[in-house]
């Protein structure tokens, strides 16, 4: 029995690059009109968004566990850095200690005063030997 490979390979397709993946974690209770407006702007620029509700757990500045529901928004596009930072800025202004974002797989924590807010966290770039 002979299998006709041309039959299986007849499907035509193309692959288009859509850009990098951008994510932001927004506490469910932090949603406001300002945040909604920035999210809608990012959706317009990216062409869409995927949202997931999850549970975020981390240590606060008092070294106590904090647990809350978060919206995890995932955009795929180009040049969304400013949109992510604008959302983070508004969330910080509204009282968040820190905002977690990810751009092209690189996770980043955005804080209003990084040295004060995270002074007890041992990041390698804070080691006294690194200049």
N, CA, C and O atoms as a GROMACS GRO file, in nm:
protein
  524
    1UNK      N    1   0.084  -0.118   0.000
    1UNK     CA    2   0.000   0.000   0.000
    1UNK      C    3   0.089   0.125   0.000
    1UNK      O    4   0.180   0.136   0.082
    2UNK      N    5   0.064   0.214  -0.089
    2UNK     CA    6   0.144   0.335  -0.100
    2UNK      C    7   0.061   0.454  -0.050
    2UNK      O    8  -0.057   0.467  -0.084
    3UNK      N    9   0.125   0.540   0.031
    3UNK     CA   10   0.058   0.658   0.084
    3UNK      C   11   0.096   0.777  -0.002
    3UNK      O   12   0.214   0.800  -0.027
    4UNK      N   13  -0.003   0.850  -0.046
    4UNK     CA   14   0.023   0.969  -0.129
    4UNK      C   15   0.055   1.087  -0.037
    4UNK      O   16  -0.035   1.143   0.026
    5UNK      N   17   0.183   1.125  -0.028
    5UNK     CA   18   0.224   1.236   0.056
    5UNK      C   19   0.174   1.369   0.003
    5UNK      O   20   0.151   1.462   0.081
    6UNK      N   21   0.157   1.379  -0.129
    6UNK     CA   22   0.110   1.506  -0.183
    6UNK      C   23  -0.031   1.539  -0.133
    6UNK      O   24  -0.068   1.656  -0.125
    7UNK      N   25  -0.108   1.439  -0.100
    7UNK     CA   26  -0.242   1.461  -0.046
    7UNK      C   27  -0.234   1.527   0.092
    7UNK      O   28  -0.309   1.620   0.121
    8UNK      N   29  -0.142   1.479   0.176
    8UNK     CA   30  -0.130   1.531   0.312
    8UNK      C   31  -0.060   1.668   0.316
    8UNK      O   32  -0.080   1.744   0.411
    9UNK      N   33   0.019   1.698   0.218
    9UNK     CA   34   0.094   1.822   0.216
    9UNK      C   35   0.024   1.930   0.132
    9UNK      O   36   0.083   2.035   0.107
   10UNK      N   37  -0.098   1.907   0.090
   10UNK     CA   38  -0.166   2.001   0.002
   10UNK      C   39  -0.222   2.122   0.076
   10UNK      O   40  -0.258   2.221   0.013
   11UNK      N   41  -0.231   2.116   0.207
   11UNK     CA   42  -0.284   2.229   0.284
   11UNK      C   43  -0.186   2.344   0.280
   11UNK      O   44  -0.069   2.329   0.316
   12UNK      N   45  -0.233   2.458   0.236
   12UNK     CA   46  -0.149   2.578   0.231
   12UNK      C   47  -0.169   2.656   0.360
   12UNK      O   48  -0.280   2.663   0.412
   13UNK      N   49  -0.062   2.714   0.410
   13UNK     CA   50  -0.072   2.796   0.531
   13UNK      C   51   0.038   2.900   0.530
   13UNK      O   52   0.136   2.890   0.455
   14UNK      N   53   0.020   3.000   0.614
   14UNK     CA   54   0.125   3.100   0.630
   14UNK      C   55   0.132   3.136   0.778
   14UNK      O   56   0.036   3.119   0.853
   15UNK      N   57   0.247   3.184   0.818
   15UNK     CA   58   0.271   3.220   0.956
   15UNK      C   59   0.312   3.367   0.959
   15UNK      O   60   0.408   3.406   0.892
   16UNK      N   61   0.241   3.447   1.037
   16UNK     CA   62   0.271   3.589   1.051
   16UNK      C   63   0.314   3.617   1.194
   16UNK      O   64   0.251   3.569   1.288
   17UNK      N   65   0.418   3.693   1.211
   17UNK     CA   66   0.462   3.734   1.344
   17UNK      C   67   0.367   3.841   1.397
   17UNK      O   68   0.336   3.938   1.328
   18UNK      N   69   0.322   3.822   1.520
   18UNK     CA   70   0.231   3.918   1.582
   18UNK      C   71   0.301   4.007   1.683
   18UNK      O   72   0.244   4.105   1.730
   19UNK      N   73   0.424   3.974   1.716
   19UNK     CA   74   0.499   4.055   1.813
   19UNK      C   75   0.531   3.975   1.938
   19UNK      O   76   0.526   3.852   1.939
   20UNK      N   77   0.563   4.048   2.043
   20UNK     CA   78   0.600   3.987   2.171
   20UNK      C   79   0.478   3.976   2.263
   20UNK      O   80   0.378   4.045   2.244
   21UNK      N   81   0.489   3.888   2.362
   21UNK     CA   82   0.382   3.876   2.462
   21UNK      C   83   0.410   3.971   2.577
   21UNK      O   84   0.521   3.976   2.630
   22UNK      N   85   0.309   4.046   2.614
   22UNK     CA   86   0.313   4.139   2.727
   22UNK      C   87   0.208   4.093   2.827
   22UNK      O   88   0.094   4.064   2.790
   23UNK      N   89   0.246   4.086   2.955
   23UNK     CA   90   0.151   4.048   3.060
   23UNK      C   91   0.157   4.149   3.173
   23UNK      O   92   0.261   4.208   3.202
   24UNK      N   93   0.042   4.167   3.237
   24UNK     CA   94   0.036   4.248   3.358
   24UNK      C   95  -0.062   4.181   3.453
   24UNK      O   96  -0.167   4.132   3.412
   25UNK      N   97  -0.026   4.181   3.581
   25UNK     CA   98  -0.108   4.124   3.686
   25UNK      C   99  -0.175   4.240   3.760
   25UNK      O  100  -0.107   4.322   3.821
   26UNK      N  101  -0.308   4.246   3.754
   26UNK     CA  102  -0.383   4.356   3.817
   26UNK      C  103  -0.474   4.298   3.923
   26UNK      O  104  -0.560   4.214   3.892
   27UNK      N  105  -0.458   4.340   4.050
   27UNK     CA  106  -0.549   4.292   4.155
   27UNK      C  107  -0.694   4.322   4.117
   27UNK      O  108  -0.725   4.432   4.070
   28UNK      N  109  -0.783   4.226   4.138
   28UNK     CA  110  -0.923   4.243   4.099
   28UNK      C  111  -0.986   4.365   4.166
   28UNK      O  112  -1.070   4.432   4.107
   29UNK      N  113  -0.946   4.394   4.290
   29UNK     CA  114  -1.007   4.508   4.359
   29UNK      C  115  -0.942   4.641   4.320
   29UNK      O  116  -0.983   4.746   4.370
   30UNK      N  117  -0.843   4.640   4.232
   30UNK     CA  118  -0.775   4.763   4.189
   30UNK      C  119  -0.830   4.816   4.057
   30UNK      O  120  -0.781   4.917   4.007
   31UNK      N  121  -0.929   4.750   4.002
   31UNK     CA  122  -0.983   4.794   3.873
   31UNK      C  123  -1.059   4.924   3.893
   31UNK      O  124  -1.143   4.937   3.982
   32UNK      N  125  -1.028   5.022   3.807
   32UNK     CA  126  -1.092   5.153   3.813
   32UNK      C  127  -1.117   5.201   3.670
   32UNK      O  128  -1.076   5.136   3.574
   33UNK      N  129  -1.183   5.314   3.658
   33UNK     CA  130  -1.206   5.371   3.524
   33UNK      C  131  -1.075   5.403   3.454
   33UNK      O  132  -1.062   5.383   3.333
   34UNK      N  133  -0.977   5.454   3.530
   34UNK     CA  134  -0.846   5.486   3.472
   34UNK      C  135  -0.776   5.360   3.420
   34UNK      O  136  -0.721   5.360   3.310
   35UNK      N  137  -0.780   5.254   3.501
   35UNK     CA  138  -0.717   5.128   3.460
   35UNK      C  139  -0.791   5.072   3.339
   35UNK      O  140  -0.728   5.028   3.242
   36UNK      N  141  -0.925   5.074   3.343
   36UNK     CA  142  -1.004   5.025   3.230
   36UNK      C  143  -0.970   5.099   3.101
   36UNK      O  144  -0.957   5.037   2.996
   37UNK      N  145  -0.954   5.231   3.109
   37UNK     CA  146  -0.922   5.311   2.990
   37UNK      C  147  -0.787   5.270   2.933
   37UNK      O  148  -0.772   5.259   2.811
   38UNK      N  149  -0.688   5.248   3.019
   38UNK     CA  150  -0.556   5.207   2.971
   38UNK      C  151  -0.559   5.066   2.915
   38UNK      O  152  -0.492   5.038   2.815
   39UNK      N  153  -0.635   4.976   2.977
   39UNK     CA  154  -0.648   4.840   2.924
   39UNK      C  155  -0.714   4.846   2.786
   39UNK      O  156  -0.669   4.779   2.694
   40UNK      N  157  -0.820   4.925   2.772
   40UNK     CA  158  -0.887   4.937   2.642
   40UNK      C  159  -0.794   4.994   2.536
   40UNK      O  160  -0.800   4.953   2.420
   41UNK      N  161  -0.708   5.088   2.574
   41UNK     CA  162  -0.610   5.144   2.480
   41UNK      C  163  -0.511   5.037   2.435
   41UNK      O  164  -0.477   5.028   2.317
   42UNK      N  165  -0.465   4.956   2.531
   42UNK     CA  166  -0.372   4.848   2.497
   42UNK      C  167  -0.439   4.744   2.407
   42UNK      O  168  -0.376   4.691   2.316
   43UNK      N  169  -0.567   4.714   2.434
   43UNK     CA  170  -0.641   4.620   2.349
   43UNK      C  171  -0.649   4.673   2.206
   43UNK      O  172  -0.630   4.599   2.110
   44UNK      N  173  -0.675   4.802   2.194
   44UNK     CA  174  -0.683   4.865   2.061
   44UNK      C  175  -0.549   4.853   1.989
   44UNK      O  176  -0.546   4.820   1.870
   45UNK      N  177  -0.439   4.878   2.060
   45UNK     CA  178  -0.306   4.871   1.998
   45UNK      C  179  -0.266   4.728   1.964
   45UNK      O  180  -0.202   4.704   1.862
   46UNK      N  181  -0.303   4.633   2.050
   46UNK     CA  182  -0.262   4.494   2.028
   46UNK      C  183  -0.361   4.418   1.940
   46UNK      O  184  -0.323   4.320   1.876
   47UNK      N  185  -0.486   4.462   1.938
   47UNK     CA  186  -0.586   4.390   1.861
   47UNK      C  187  -0.664   4.290   1.944
   47UNK      O  188  -0.754   4.225   1.892
   48UNK      N  189  -0.630   4.276   2.072
   48UNK     CA  190  -0.703   4.184   2.158
   48UNK      C  191  -0.627   4.159   2.287
   48UNK      O  192  -0.516   4.207   2.306
   49UNK      N  193  -0.689   4.083   2.376
   49UNK     CA  194  -0.629   4.049   2.504
   49UNK      C  195  -0.686   3.915   2.550
   49UNK      O  196  -0.801   3.882   2.519
   50UNK      N  197  -0.607   3.840   2.623
   50UNK     CA  198  -0.655   3.721   2.691
   50UNK      C  199  -0.649   3.750   2.840
   50UNK      O  200  -0.546   3.795   2.890
   51UNK      N  201  -0.757   3.724   2.910
   51UNK     CA  202  -0.759   3.750   3.054
   51UNK      C  203  -0.786   3.620   3.129
   51UNK      O  204  -0.863   3.535   3.085
   52UNK      N  205  -0.718   3.608   3.242
   52UNK     CA  206  -0.736   3.494   3.331
   52UNK      C  207  -0.745   3.549   3.472
   52UNK      O  208  -0.669   3.640   3.508
   53UNK      N  209  -0.835   3.496   3.552
   53UNK     CA  210  -0.839   3.534   3.693
   53UNK      C  211  -0.762   3.428   3.770
   53UNK      O  212  -0.788   3.308   3.758
   54UNK      N  213  -0.666   3.473   3.849
   54UNK     CA  214  -0.582   3.382   3.926
   54UNK      C  215  -0.568   3.430   4.069
   54UNK      O  216  -0.631   3.529   4.109
   55UNK      N  217  -0.487   3.362   4.145
   55UNK     CA  218  -0.458   3.399   4.283
   55UNK      C  219  -0.312   3.436   4.292
   55UNK      O  220  -0.224   3.357   4.260
   56UNK      N  221  -0.285   3.559   4.337
   56UNK     CA  222  -0.148   3.604   4.358
   56UNK      C  223  -0.113   3.592   4.506
   56UNK      O  224  -0.191   3.633   4.592
   57UNK      N  225   0.003   3.538   4.535
   57UNK     CA  226   0.051   3.523   4.673
   57UNK      C  227   0.195   3.572   4.676
   57UNK      O  228   0.277   3.528   4.596
   58UNK      N  229   0.227   3.664   4.768
   58UNK     CA  230   0.362   3.716   4.780
   58UNK      C  231   0.385   3.766   4.920
   58UNK      O  232   0.293   3.772   5.002
   59UNK      N  233   0.510   3.801   4.948
   59UNK     CA  234   0.546   3.860   5.078
   59UNK      C  235   0.538   4.011   5.068
   59UNK      O  236   0.594   4.070   4.975
   60UNK      N  237   0.469   4.074   5.164
   60UNK     CA  238   0.463   4.219   5.163
   60UNK      C  239   0.585   4.276   5.235
   60UNK      O  240   0.675   4.202   5.275
   61UNK      N  241   0.587   4.409   5.251
   61UNK     CA  242   0.703   4.474   5.312
   61UNK      C  243   0.722   4.435   5.459
   61UNK      O  244   0.830   4.456   5.515
   62UNK      N  245   0.617   4.379   5.524
   62UNK     CA  246   0.628   4.330   5.662
   62UNK      C  247   0.662   4.181   5.667
   62UNK      O  248   0.659   4.120   5.773
   63UNK      N  249   0.696   4.124   5.552
   63UNK     CA  250   0.730   3.982   5.538
   63UNK      C  251   0.614   3.891   5.578
   63UNK      O  252   0.635   3.784   5.634
   64UNK      N  253   0.493   3.935   5.547
   64UNK     CA  254   0.374   3.854   5.569
   64UNK      C  255   0.315   3.818   5.433
   64UNK      O  256   0.322   3.895   5.338
   65UNK      N  257   0.256   3.697   5.427
   65UNK     CA  258   0.195   3.655   5.302
   65UNK      C  259   0.069   3.735   5.273
   65UNK      O  260  -0.014   3.758   5.361
   66UNK      N  261   0.057   3.778   5.149
   66UNK     CA  262  -0.062   3.846   5.100
   66UNK      C  263  -0.119   3.759   4.989
   66UNK      O  264  -0.045   3.712   4.902
   67UNK      N  265  -0.248   3.737   4.992
   67UNK     CA  266  -0.314   3.656   4.889
   67UNK      C  267  -0.434   3.734   4.838
   67UNK      O  268  -0.516   3.782   4.917
   68UNK      N  269  -0.444   3.748   4.706
   68UNK     CA  270  -0.559   3.816   4.648
   68UNK      C  271  -0.583   3.767   4.507
   68UNK      O  272  -0.493   3.714   4.441
   69UNK      N  273  -0.706   3.786   4.461
   69UNK     CA  274  -0.738   3.751   4.324
   69UNK      C  275  -0.682   3.858   4.232
   69UNK      O  276  -0.685   3.977   4.262
   70UNK      N  277  -0.629   3.813   4.119
   70UNK     CA  278  -0.572   3.905   4.021
   70UNK      C  279  -0.624   3.874   3.882
   70UNK      O  280  -0.655   3.759   3.849
   71UNK      N  281  -0.632   3.977   3.801
   71UNK     CA  282  -0.656   3.961   3.657
   71UNK      C  283  -0.518   3.952   3.594
   71UNK      O  284  -0.434   4.039   3.616
   72UNK      N  285  -0.494   3.847   3.516
   72UNK     CA  286  -0.370   3.835   3.440
   72UNK      C  287  -0.406   3.865   3.296
   72UNK      O  288  -0.476   3.787   3.231
   73UNK      N  289  -0.359   3.978   3.247
   73UNK     CA  290  -0.389   4.022   3.111
   73UNK      C  291  -0.269   3.992   3.022
   73UNK      O  292  -0.156   4.027   3.054
   74UNK      N  293  -0.295   3.927   2.910
   74UNK     CA  294  -0.189   3.890   2.817
   74UNK      C  295  -0.220   3.951   2.680
   74UNK      O  296  -0.324   3.922   2.620
   75UNK      N  297  -0.129   4.035   2.633
   75UNK     CA  298  -0.141   4.100   2.503
   75UNK      C  299  -0.027   4.048   2.415
   75UNK      O  300   0.081   4.015   2.464
   76UNK      N  301  -0.052   4.040   2.286
   76UNK     CA  302   0.055   4.009   2.192
   76UNK      C  303   0.058   4.123   2.091
   76UNK      O  304  -0.041   4.152   2.025
   77UNK      N  305   0.174   4.187   2.081
   77UNK     CA  306   0.185   4.299   1.990
   77UNK      C  307   0.325   4.357   1.991
   77UNK      O  308   0.419   4.296   2.042
   78UNK      N  309   0.336   4.473   1.934
   78UNK     CA  310   0.463   4.544   1.926
   78UNK      C  311   0.447   4.680   1.994
   78UNK      O  312   0.341   4.741   1.988
   79UNK      N  313   0.552   4.724   2.056
   79UNK     CA  314   0.556   4.859   2.114
   79UNK      C  315   0.447   4.882   2.218
   79UNK      O  316   0.384   4.988   2.220
   80UNK      N  317   0.425   4.785   2.306
   80UNK     CA  318   0.327   4.801   2.413
   80UNK      C  319   0.394   4.836   2.546
   80UNK      O  320   0.328   4.841   2.650
   81UNK      N  321   0.526   4.861   2.543
   81UNK     CA  322   0.599   4.893   2.666
   81UNK      C  323   0.536   5.012   2.739
   81UNK      O  324   0.516   5.007   2.860
   82UNK      N  325   0.505   5.118   2.665
   82UNK     CA  326   0.448   5.238   2.726
   82UNK      C  327   0.312   5.209   2.789
   82UNK      O  328   0.282   5.261   2.897
   83UNK      N  329   0.231   5.128   2.724
   83UNK     CA  330   0.100   5.092   2.778
   83UNK      C  331   0.114   5.015   2.909
   83UNK      O  332   0.041   5.040   3.004
   84UNK      N  333   0.210   4.921   2.913
   84UNK     CA  334   0.233   4.844   3.036
   84UNK      C  335   0.278   4.935   3.150
   84UNK      O  336   0.228   4.925   3.262
   85UNK      N  337   0.372   5.024   3.120
   85UNK     CA  338   0.424   5.114   3.223
   85UNK      C  339   0.318   5.214   3.268
   85UNK      O  340   0.315   5.252   3.385
   86UNK      N  341   0.231   5.258   3.178
   86UNK     CA  342   0.122   5.348   3.216
   86UNK      C  343   0.026   5.280   3.311
   86UNK      O  344  -0.018   5.340   3.409
   87UNK      N  345  -0.008   5.153   3.283
   87UNK     CA  346  -0.096   5.077   3.373
   87UNK      C  347  -0.029   5.059   3.509
   87UNK      O  348  -0.092   5.077   3.613
   88UNK      N  349   0.100   5.024   3.508
   88UNK     CA  350   0.174   5.006   3.634
   88UNK      C  351   0.176   5.137   3.712
   88UNK      O  352   0.157   5.137   3.834
   89UNK      N  353   0.200   5.249   3.644
   89UNK     CA  354   0.206   5.380   3.710
   89UNK      C  355   0.073   5.413   3.778
   89UNK      O  356   0.072   5.456   3.893
   90UNK      N  357  -0.038   5.393   3.709
   90UNK     CA  358  -0.170   5.421   3.766
   90UNK      C  359  -0.195   5.331   3.887
   90UNK      O  360  -0.247   5.377   3.988
   91UNK      N  361  -0.160   5.203   3.877
   91UNK     CA  362  -0.180   5.110   3.989
   91UNK      C  363  -0.097   5.153   4.111
   91UNK      O  364  -0.145   5.144   4.224
   92UNK      N  365   0.027   5.198   4.087
   92UNK     CA  366   0.109   5.246   4.198
   92UNK      C  367   0.048   5.372   4.259
   92UNK      O  368   0.046   5.386   4.381
   93UNK      N  369  -0.002   5.462   4.176
   93UNK     CA  370  -0.067   5.583   4.227
   93UNK      C  371  -0.190   5.550   4.310
   93UNK      O  372  -0.225   5.623   4.403
   94UNK      N  373  -0.256   5.439   4.276
   94UNK     CA  374  -0.377   5.399   4.348
   94UNK      C  375  -0.346   5.317   4.473
   94UNK      O  376  -0.437   5.266   4.539
   95UNK      N  377  -0.217   5.303   4.506
   95UNK     CA  378  -0.182   5.240   4.632
   95UNK      C  379  -0.120   5.102   4.627
   95UNK      O  380  -0.090   5.045   4.732
   96UNK      N  381  -0.100   5.046   4.508
   96UNK     CA  382  -0.033   4.916   4.501
   96UNK      C  383   0.114   4.932   4.541
   96UNK      O  384   0.179   5.028   4.502
   97UNK      N  385   0.166   4.836   4.619
   97UNK     CA  386   0.308   4.840   4.656
   97UNK      C  387   0.397   4.813   4.536
   97UNK      O  388   0.504   4.872   4.522
   98UNK      N  389   0.351   4.723   4.451
   98UNK     CA  390   0.431   4.681   4.336
   98UNK      C  391   0.338   4.626   4.230
   98UNK      O  392   0.226   4.584   4.259
   99UNK      N  393   0.386   4.627   4.107
   99UNK     CA  394   0.308   4.573   3.994
   99UNK      C  395   0.400   4.479   3.917
   99UNK      O  396   0.513   4.514   3.883
  100UNK      N  397   0.350   4.359   3.890
  100UNK     CA  398   0.425   4.259   3.815
  100UNK      C  399   0.387   4.270   3.669
  100UNK      O  400   0.269   4.265   3.633
  101UNK      N  401   0.489   4.283   3.583
  101UNK     CA  402   0.467   4.281   3.439
  101UNK      C  403   0.568   4.186   3.376
  101UNK      O  404   0.670   4.152   3.436
  102UNK      N  405   0.539   4.144   3.255
  102UNK     CA  406   0.629   4.059   3.180
  102UNK      C  407   0.628   4.106   3.036
  102UNK      O  408   0.522   4.124   2.976
  103UNK      N  409   0.747   4.126   2.981
  103UNK     CA  410   0.759   4.167   2.842
  103UNK      C  411   0.850   4.067   2.772
  103UNK      O  412   0.968   4.054   2.806
  104UNK      N  413   0.796   3.997   2.675
  104UNK     CA  414   0.870   3.896   2.598
  104UNK      C  415   0.935   3.793   2.689
  104UNK      O  416   1.047   3.749   2.665
  105UNK      N  417   0.864   3.754   2.794
  105UNK     CA  418   0.913   3.651   2.884
  105UNK      C  419   1.000   3.699   2.997
  105UNK      O  420   1.036   3.620   3.085
  106UNK      N  421   1.036   3.827   2.998
  106UNK     CA  422   1.118   3.883   3.106
  106UNK      C  423   1.027   3.943   3.212
  106UNK      O  424   0.961   4.044   3.188
  107UNK      N  425   1.024   3.881   3.330
  107UNK     CA  426   0.941   3.931   3.439
  107UNK      C  427   1.006   4.051   3.507
  107UNK      O  428   1.128   4.053   3.529
  108UNK      N  429   0.925   4.150   3.539
  108UNK     CA  430   0.974   4.271   3.604
  108UNK      C  431   0.878   4.313   3.714
  108UNK      O  432   0.756   4.300   3.700
  109UNK      N  433   0.932   4.364   3.822
  109UNK     CA  434   0.850   4.420   3.929
  109UNK      C  435   0.868   4.571   3.925
  109UNK      O  436   0.981   4.620   3.928
  110UNK      N  437   0.759   4.645   3.920
  110UNK     CA  438   0.761   4.790   3.913
  110UNK      C  439   0.716   4.844   4.048
  110UNK      O  440   0.606   4.813   4.095
  111UNK      N  441   0.801   4.924   4.111
  111UNK     CA  442   0.768   4.984   4.239
  111UNK      C  443   0.790   5.134   4.231
  111UNK      O  444   0.868   5.183   4.148
  112UNK      N  445   0.720   5.208   4.317
  112UNK     CA  446   0.735   5.353   4.318
  112UNK      C  447   0.871   5.394   4.371
  112UNK      O  448   0.935   5.485   4.318
  113UNK      N  449   0.916   5.326   4.476
  113UNK     CA  450   1.047   5.354   4.535
  113UNK      C  451   1.119   5.221   4.553
  113UNK      O  452   1.116   5.163   4.662
  114UNK      N  453   1.182   5.173   4.447
  114UNK     CA  454   1.238   5.038   4.451
  114UNK      C  455   1.336   5.013   4.565
  114UNK      O  456   1.336   4.904   4.624
  115UNK      N  457   1.418   5.110   4.597
  115UNK     CA  458   1.516   5.086   4.702
  115UNK      C  459   1.448   5.071   4.839
  115UNK      O  460   1.492   4.989   4.920
  116UNK      N  461   1.344   5.148   4.866
  116UNK     CA  462   1.273   5.138   4.994
  116UNK      C  463   1.181   5.018   4.996
  116UNK      O  464   1.180   4.941   5.092
  117UNK      N  465   1.102   5.002   4.891
  117UNK     CA  466   1.002   4.896   4.891
  117UNK      C  467   1.066   4.758   4.894
  117UNK      O  468   1.010   4.666   4.953
  118UNK      N  469   1.181   4.742   4.831
  118UNK     CA  470   1.243   4.610   4.819
  118UNK      C  471   1.380   4.602   4.883
  118UNK      O  472   1.461   4.517   4.846
  119UNK      N  473   1.409   4.689   4.977
  119UNK     CA  474   1.545   4.695   5.031
  119UNK      C  475   1.590   4.566   5.098
  119UNK      O  476   1.710   4.541   5.107
  120UNK      N  477   1.496   4.483   5.145
  120UNK     CA  478   1.532   4.358   5.211
  120UNK      C  479   1.541   4.240   5.115
  120UNK      O  480   1.585   4.132   5.155
  121UNK      N  481   1.500   4.259   4.992
  121UNK     CA  482   1.508   4.152   4.894
  121UNK      C  483   1.650   4.151   4.838
  121UNK      O  484   1.703   4.256   4.801
  122UNK      N  485   1.711   4.035   4.833
  122UNK     CA  486   1.851   4.024   4.789
  122UNK      C  487   1.856   3.997   4.639
  122UNK      O  488   1.856   3.882   4.596
  123UNK      N  489   1.860   4.104   4.561
  123UNK     CA  490   1.880   4.092   4.418
  123UNK      C  491   2.030   4.091   4.390
  123UNK      O  492   2.106   4.157   4.461
  124UNK      N  493   2.073   4.019   4.289
  124UNK     CA  494   2.216   4.010   4.260
  124UNK      C  495   2.275   4.147   4.226
  124UNK      O  496   2.391   4.173   4.258
  125UNK      N  497   2.198   4.235   4.162
  125UNK     CA  498   2.252   4.365   4.125
  125UNK      C  499   2.268   4.457   4.245
  125UNK      O  500   2.326   4.565   4.232
  126UNK      N  501   2.219   4.416   4.363
  126UNK     CA  502   2.236   4.497   4.483
  126UNK      C  503   2.355   4.452   4.566
  126UNK      O  504   2.389   4.515   4.666
  127UNK      N  505   2.418   4.343   4.526
  127UNK     CA  506   2.534   4.295   4.601
  127UNK      C  507   2.641   4.403   4.602
  127UNK      O  508   2.662   4.472   4.502
  128UNK      N  509   2.708   4.418   4.713
  128UNK     CA  510   2.809   4.523   4.725
  128UNK      C  511   2.927   4.502   4.632
  128UNK      O  512   2.998   4.597   4.600
  129UNK      N  513   2.950   4.378   4.588
  129UNK     CA  514   3.063   4.350   4.498
  129UNK      C  515   3.034   4.392   4.355
  129UNK      O  516   3.126   4.409   4.275
  130UNK      N  517   2.905   4.408   4.321
  130UNK     CA  518   2.869   4.445   4.185
  130UNK      C  519   2.866   4.596   4.174
  130UNK      O  520   2.799   4.664   4.252
  131UNK      N  521   2.939   4.649   4.076
  131UNK     CA  522   2.942   4.794   4.059
  131UNK      C  523   2.900   4.833   3.921
  131UNK      O  524   2.897   4.951   3.888
   0.00000   0.00000   0.00000
